[in-house]
Amino acid sequence: MFKEERSEQMFHWGMIGDIGEGRPNLGNQMDLSVYRLMQFTLRDVMIQRYGVEAADDIFRKAGEMAGREFCKAFIDKSWDFNTFVKRTKELLETLKVGILQIEEADLQNMRFILTVAEDLDCSGLPVCDETVCVYDEGFLGGLLGEYAGGKFAAKEVDCWCSGDRVCRFTVDQLSAE
């Protein structure tokens, strides 16, 4: 499951396992600091080994895969856009990922500006004059790409770490070339 070499994605939702069976006492809840401990130490090792650009690329691609798989597991692609936004927002809040808001939606050009408040990855971190949510960029692009079809690129333009109190992303559909 994790030891074989491969060039294609192997992840599927079933790999998450039966958490209720495996954690009958602890369940699926844990402290956010433990999630950040895993994410930030993994990121630190990747930066040391491969550099910032490669680490960002890995995190973004992993986020994209996660967004696509999340959509496959939880989203009905036949929903109209307003239902998709409403249900996705509810789900992300229920799962305590963050509070999604759509600021602008240009469905004709498939261009969006959205925010995530109380973001899982960065809310509460010290201000460091940079955006840090590259995993979220991938996740949002993958989520929209799986729902709408095609490939989307998300770019974080505001972040808790850059001094804002929400993470703001532009999301654009990439042309099919």
Helices and strands as residue ranges (DSSP letters): G 13-16, H 19-22, H 32-50, H 52-74, H 81-94, E 99-106, E 111-117, H 134-148, E 152-158, G 160-162, E 166-173
